């Protein structure tokens, strides 16, 4: 026989459980907003043009240039890099090299990774293809659709946003005549968003992944302390095949130092006295 307090607690728990079950049943019976909108669109004879963003990152739809069964292999030069990468891991843990191999495949394939490349990597590391798919869909730095030869990534995290990263992105999109993640008609540029890249003190900033020279000439550079005017100048330099100076674009700054130079720490700093145990 349970004491009165225990019986009361049990009745409350049963009440909560039955309430939760009723709510869950109601949710199952009610149509979801996405399903309802899809049905309405089908009734009108139209199909929604895009999926919710969170699911679009994980879906794959076969296309003539991106579907399983297509032939894809690393170049002879990159196969040497593949062997070098795998040499860092025990022979029974080849799958540990999936991330660097995906990165190498992306460089070789012009900035994006097709399903056929993922299948090729699965064979190399001797795992089921799904093990490579789940890595490629988890990390957003792996592009699974075409990008420009110069993929411009605007930092959208708080410090850069406060310092004007939205204006930088809007300027890029307007200047290039594209939307985010679209490629310009000449195939040169695309604009995406990246989370914090560690240069908050030089905000706002962008990274430029340069796939114009293949994996042998691949570069990934930061351009910091940007203004809308300066970011357009950088784009036009890239268009002309020039190499913009990387790092801070502020004329009075050196690396992450203050404008005009350091005001402190001009000499060798003195060690704290507590390092000398006898002096303490």
N, C-alpha and C positions, 0 to 999 in steps of 0.2 A: 504494500500500500504506500503510494507516494505521499509525502507531506503536502499540506495545502499549497505552499509556495511553489513547489515543483509542479503540482497539477495546474496551477494558474499559468505558469510559464509555458507548459505544454499546450494548453488551450490557445494561448496567444500565438505560439509558433504555428499551430495548425491553422489558425485564422489567417496569418500572414501567408502561409503556403497556398491556401485555397484562393486568397485574393490574387496572389501572383499568377496562379494557374488560370484564373478567369481573365486577367489582363493579357496573358500570353495568348490565350485562345482568341480573344478579340483582335489582337494584332495579326494573328494568322489569317483571320477571316477578312480583315480590312485590306484593300489593295494598297500596295506601296505607291508613293508618289511617282517614282521612276517608272514602275510598271503602268500606272494609270496614264502618265504622259506618253509612254510608248504606244499604248493601245489607242489613245486619242489621235496620235500622229498617224498610226496605221489606218484608222478609220477615215482620216482626211486624205489618205493616199500619199502621205509624206513620211519620211524616216528621219529621226533626229540626226543632225550632221555630226555630232560628237558625243562621246561618252563622258560621264563624270570624270574629272581629272584624276581622282585617286585610283580609279580602275583602269583608266587609259594607260597608266604607267605599266600595268601588268598584263594587258591583253596583247595577243599577237593575231594578226589577220594575214593570211597568205597573200602574197602579191607576186607578179612575174619575176621580180628581182629579189624576193625575200621569202623563201619557203623551204621546208625540209626537202632533202634529196638533191639539192643543187650541189655541184662540185665546188668545193672551197678547200684550199690548202695554204699553208704558210709558204712564203717564198724561200728559196734556198738560203739566202742570207738570214732570214728570220728563223729558219729551222735551227741554225747554229745558236741563235739567242734562246730558242725554246729549250735546247739541251742545257745551255748555261743556267737558265732559270730553274730547271728541274734538278740540277746538281746541288741546289741549296737545300733540298728536302730529302728525307729518307725514301728509299725506293717504294716502300709500302704506304707512303703518304704523298703520292704525286698530286692528289687533289688539292693540296695546299698551294699549288701553283696556279690555280684557276684564275685568281684576280690578275696577276701580272700577265698571264697568257691572254686574257680578254683585252687587257690594255694594249698589248702588242698587236692583236688582231684588229683592234679599232684603229690603231695607227696605220696599219697596212691597208685597211679597207676604206681609207678616206674619211675617217672620223666616226664611223658607226659600225655596229657588230650585227651581221645578219645571222639568222638561225643556223645556216649552213656552217658558219664559222664556229658557233657554239657546239654543233655536233662534232666538228673536227677536233675541237679541244677536248670534248668528252672522250673521244677515242684515244687521244694522246695520254690523258691522265687516267684512263681506264675506269671511268665511272658512267653511270646512266646519264643520258643527256639532261634529264630533269635537274641533276645536281649542278649543272652549269647554268641552266635557265634560271634557277632560283637565285643564283648569285647575280646574274646579269640584270634581273628585274628588281633586285633589292637595292642596288647601288645606282643612284641617278646619274653618276658620271659616265656610265656606259650608255651610249646613245644607240637606240635600236631602230631609228629611222635616219634618213640622210640629213647631214648638216653641211654647212658651207665649208669651203677650204679654210676659211678663217672663222672659227666658232667663237663668238664673243660672249663671255659669261659675266653678267653683271651681278655683283654681290648684293643680295637683298636683305641681309641681316641688319639688326637694329642700328649699330653705329653708322654703317654706310647709308641706311635709309634716312637717318637724322641729318646726315651730311649731304643728302641730295641724290641718292642713287636712283630714285624714281625719275628724276629729271634726266639723268644720264641715259636710262633705258628708253624713256620716251623720245629723247633726241635721236638715239640710234635707230629706233623703229621708224621714226618719221623720215630720217635722212635716207635710210635704205629702202623704205617703202614696203616693209614687211610687218607681220605680226610676230609675236614671240614664238620661237621654234620653227618659223618658216625660213626657207632658203631663198635668197635673191635669184632673179631669173638668170643671171650669169653664173650661178653656182658658187660665187666667191664668199658670200657672207651669210651667217645666221646668228640670231641673238637668243640666248637663253639666260636662265637665272641660276646662280650658285649660292649655296649657303656660305657662312663665314669662311674666309680664306686666310685669316690670321693677320691681316694688315689694318686692323681697326684704327691705329694711330695715324694712318695715311688715307683714311676714308675721304671720299668714295673711291672705289677701285673696280677694275674689271680684270679678268684673265682672258688671254687670247690663246686658244689652242690652234696651232698652225699645222694643218694637214696638207699644205700645198706641195710639199716635197716628199710625201710618203713617210714611211717609218724611219728611213735613214736621216731625213732632215727635220723630223718632228721637233717642235719646240712648244713650250707652255710658259708664257711670260705674264707677269703682273704689270699693270699700269695704274699708278696710284695718284692721289691728290688731283682728281680729274675735275674738269669743268665741262659743260655741254660743248663749248667751242673746241676745247682741246680733244675731246673724244672723237669729234668729226675729223679733226686734223689727223689723228692716228689712223682712222679708217681710210682716209684718202692716201696716206703714206703706204699702207698695206696694199691698197688697190694698185698703186704704181710699182709695187714690188720692192719698196724700200723697207728698211728695218727701223721702226721708231725706237727711241731710247727707252729702255724698260725701267721700271721702278717709279719713283716719285716724279711727277711732272711739274712740281713746284720749283720755280727757278732759284729760290733761296734756301732750299732744303737739300741735305745730303742724307740719302737713305731715310732713316726714321728720326734723324736729328731735328732740332727746332729750326725754324726759319732764322737765318742770320748767323747760325752757328751756336755752339754750346755756350752757355753762360756759367756752367759749373763743371767740375771734374776736369779742369785743364791740366792737372798734373797727376802723378801717381797717387792713388788714394792710400791713406795711412791705414794699416790694419787695426782692428779693434783691440784695445788693451787686454781684453779678457782672453785673447789668444795666448798671451804670455801668462801661464798659470802661476808663475812666481809673483807677478805683479798683482794678480788678483788676491 
